[in-house]
Structures are given as C-alpha cells and as structure tokens.
Amino acid sequence: MNGSVAEEMRGLLVDAFAPTQLEIINDSASHSGHSGDDGSGESHFTIVIETPTFAEMSRLARQRAVIAALGDIVGQRVHAVAIKAGIPAQ
C-alpha cells in the first residue's frame, strides 16, 4: 500500500470501529537508535481511539481488538504500539 503506515492504520481502524475519536501519534523519533528502530521513522506509535463498540469490552479486550484490526502491522512492520482505547464521554 502506498502512503504511510499511520495512514494505513487509520484506514483499518476506521473501517473496523467507526471511532468517534482517533489519533495516531508517531513516537518513532523519541526511540531513534533504540531497540526496534528500523530507521524508517515509522516504528513506534501511540493510538488513542474512542468508539461505542468498546462499551462492553474489558481494557484487555479493547487492546486485543485494536491489534487484531491492524493485522500484520504490529510486530512485523511496526515495533511497538501503545493503545489508549475507550468509549465516548456520555
């Protein structure tokens, strides 16, 4: 796929969850030279996502759902992803 890994992740997460909030933060620069830095500038991310889909899920189930939606990206193309998954404020 052409484009950045962040754009690809955004598309997958929007398709899977129709989030009310989605922020994908590239943290790679702060990990430069560390383990997992492949030099691509797209090795470490933080994902902040809110969706009603998560309402009945535990914190762990939410994180697993996000990782599953991202397919082979996490662990193969991206070294690390921090996930902050919640439901929209009432």
C-alpha positions as CSV (number, residue, x, y, z in Angstrom):
1,M,0.0,0.0,0.0
2,N,1.3,3.5,-0.8
3,G,1.3,6.1,1.9
4,S,2.4,6.0,5.5
5,V,1.9,3.2,8.0
6,A,-0.1,5.7,10.1
7,E,-2.5,6.3,7.2
8,E,-2.9,2.6,6.7
9,M,-3.6,2.1,10.4
10,R,-6.1,4.9,10.3
11,G,-8.0,3.3,7.4
12,L,-8.1,-0.1,9.1
13,L,-9.3,1.3,12.5
14,V,-12.0,3.5,10.9
15,D,-13.3,0.5,8.9
16,A,-13.3,-1.8,12.0
17,F,-14.7,0.6,14.6
18,A,-16.1,3.8,13.1
19,P,-14.4,5.7,16.0
20,T,-15.7,9.0,17.4
21,Q,-12.1,9.9,18.1
22,L,-9.0,8.6,16.6
23,E,-5.5,9.9,17.0
24,I,-2.4,8.1,15.7
25,I,0.8,9.6,17.1
26,N,4.1,8.7,15.6
27,D,6.5,8.3,18.5
28,S,9.4,6.9,16.4
29,A,11.7,10.0,16.8
30,S,11.8,9.5,20.5
31,H,13.0,5.9,20.0
32,S,15.7,6.7,17.5
33,G,18.7,4.4,17.9
34,H,16.8,2.2,20.4
35,S,15.8,-1.4,20.0
36,G,13.1,-1.8,17.3
37,D,14.1,1.4,15.5
38,D,14.4,0.2,11.9
39,G,15.3,3.7,10.5
40,S,12.0,4.0,8.7
41,G,10.7,6.7,11.0
42,E,7.6,4.5,11.5
43,S,8.5,2.0,14.2
44,H,6.7,3.3,17.3
45,F,3.1,4.7,17.6
46,T,0.5,5.7,20.2
47,I,-3.1,5.1,19.2
48,V,-5.9,7.0,21.0
49,I,-9.3,5.6,20.0
50,E,-12.8,6.0,21.3
51,T,-15.8,4.1,20.0
52,P,-19.1,2.8,21.3
53,T,-18.0,-0.6,20.1
54,F,-15.8,-0.8,23.2
55,A,-18.7,-0.3,25.7
56,E,-19.0,-3.9,26.8
57,M,-15.3,-4.8,26.4
58,S,-12.6,-5.0,29.1
59,R,-9.5,-2.9,28.7
60,L,-7.6,-6.0,27.5
61,A,-10.3,-7.0,25.1
62,R,-10.2,-3.5,23.6
63,Q,-6.5,-3.6,23.1
64,R,-6.7,-7.1,21.5
65,A,-9.5,-5.9,19.2
66,V,-7.3,-2.9,18.0
67,I,-4.3,-5.2,17.5
68,A,-6.4,-7.7,15.5
69,A,-7.8,-4.9,13.3
70,L,-4.3,-3.8,12.5
71,G,-3.4,-7.3,11.1
72,D,0.3,-7.8,10.3
73,I,1.3,-4.2,11.0
74,V,2.1,-4.7,14.7
75,G,5.0,-6.9,15.4
76,Q,6.0,-7.2,11.7
77,R,6.0,-3.7,10.3
78,V,5.8,-1.7,13.5
79,H,7.9,-2.5,16.5
80,A,5.6,-1.1,19.2
81,V,2.1,0.4,19.6
82,A,0.7,2.0,22.8
83,I,-3.1,1.8,22.8
84,K,-5.5,4.1,24.7
85,A,-8.9,2.7,23.9
86,G,-12.1,4.0,25.5
87,I,-15.7,4.8,24.9
88,P,-17.0,8.3,24.1
89,A,-17.9,10.5,27.0
90,Q,-21.6,10.5,27.9
